[in-house]
């Protein structure tokens, strides 16, 4: 989203006098010799922003002489005096020609959203190790077994609570049957219901304690099984993950597992090349280890900050890697493919109204006359923003002072 577009950019530090305009009126979509209506003596009428806007008599008279007809909302135009034109900066919209590739040096690394650091949630001693670096593991696969007194106690408590719950359920069912036959009282049934509720609460608490330690109440085991939380490759294993080693919660990472089916490629993008580069832009990666092989992907992130010393921004690309040929820390060549053409304008040219954006466009053939036009913008790139829809190359727009002009414009509405 474009940010801080409501500020007045590039204006004279000293507050300018109120903009004076020739007139504001509604023009129908038809050729007109002059924007501002002319009084009967032929001279231009001027109005200051400090005074209320006067109605356009010519338009009002024309409207009264013909019946209303369905039509689009007429464009509102705004003419600035030459005296106040100095507070604005006008520039021609130009397309940034693309179609050229940007070559960068990059480095392969893990996709952090697909990387898991696995530690032990229980205190105990490692009795069996079942995974080593380089192994491909799947979700739920056992990495190592730990003998843990705490885990054994939690598992025992869960089994006792489960048995008590089954007894309470059977007791309540028996008393309800006897009550229906007249051999039991309502008080005994109520007491059995209370006992069942208490037994269920105890079981749920014991089951939650066991689950927090990674236990499985459906498959009880005398030892704790540390399992893989995701599919991937075991990247590293801690020296603590050895038979006989003592482990405990918070003691550190025992295994790092990464899903390498997609990887990140990091690169530094020079400031001069930032035009037209944005998330979603297609890229290609080539590695010296695989001559002639191209790995397609997309730009996932472009840093909002530049490195002050190198004048570059951090670029991150997401690259599918189904055959796991791209390895972390591998150096690669990155090629960005910019679109054929893109329109970039300064963020200072954009006026924000709620969730809509507008640009003041100079009317063709009418100097000092401007019309606010809605535009659709792309992601902000530094101090520039791409225009997806609403402007054409060659048009002239207000690039500095747009907010001041918009404020004066709306005072006359």
Secondary structure as GFF3:
##gff-version 3
##sequence-region A 1 413
A	DSSP	beta_strand	20	21	.	.	.	ID=ss1
A	DSSP	beta_strand	26	27	.	.	.	ID=ss2
A	DSSP	beta_strand	47	48	.	.	.	ID=ss3
A	DSSP	alpha_helix	57	64	.	.	.	ID=ss4
A	DSSP	beta_strand	75	79	.	.	.	ID=ss5
A	DSSP	three_ten_helix	84	87	.	.	.	ID=ss6
A	DSSP	beta_strand	89	92	.	.	.	ID=ss7
A	DSSP	beta_strand	95	97	.	.	.	ID=ss8
A	DSSP	beta_strand	101	109	.	.	.	ID=ss9
A	DSSP	three_ten_helix	112	114	.	.	.	ID=ss10
A	DSSP	beta_strand	115	118	.	.	.	ID=ss11
A	DSSP	beta_strand	124	129	.	.	.	ID=ss12
A	DSSP	beta_strand	136	137	.	.	.	ID=ss13
A	DSSP	beta_strand	142	147	.	.	.	ID=ss14
A	DSSP	alpha_helix	149	180	.	.	.	ID=ss15
A	DSSP	alpha_helix	186	212	.	.	.	ID=ss16
A	DSSP	beta_strand	224	227	.	.	.	ID=ss17
A	DSSP	beta_strand	232	237	.	.	.	ID=ss18
A	DSSP	beta_strand	246	247	.	.	.	ID=ss19
A	DSSP	beta_strand	255	258	.	.	.	ID=ss20
A	DSSP	beta_strand	262	270	.	.	.	ID=ss21
A	DSSP	three_ten_helix	271	273	.	.	.	ID=ss22
A	DSSP	beta_strand	282	287	.	.	.	ID=ss23
A	DSSP	beta_strand	295	306	.	.	.	ID=ss24
A	DSSP	beta_strand	312	320	.	.	.	ID=ss25
A	DSSP	beta_strand	331	337	.	.	.	ID=ss26
A	DSSP	beta_strand	341	346	.	.	.	ID=ss27
A	DSSP	three_ten_helix	347	349	.	.	.	ID=ss28
A	DSSP	beta_strand	350	353	.	.	.	ID=ss29
A	DSSP	beta_strand	356	362	.	.	.	ID=ss30
A	DSSP	beta_strand	369	381	.	.	.	ID=ss31
A	DSSP	beta_strand	384	389	.	.	.	ID=ss32
A	DSSP	beta_strand	396	400	.	.	.	ID=ss33
A	DSSP	alpha_helix	402	411	.	.	.	ID=ss34
###
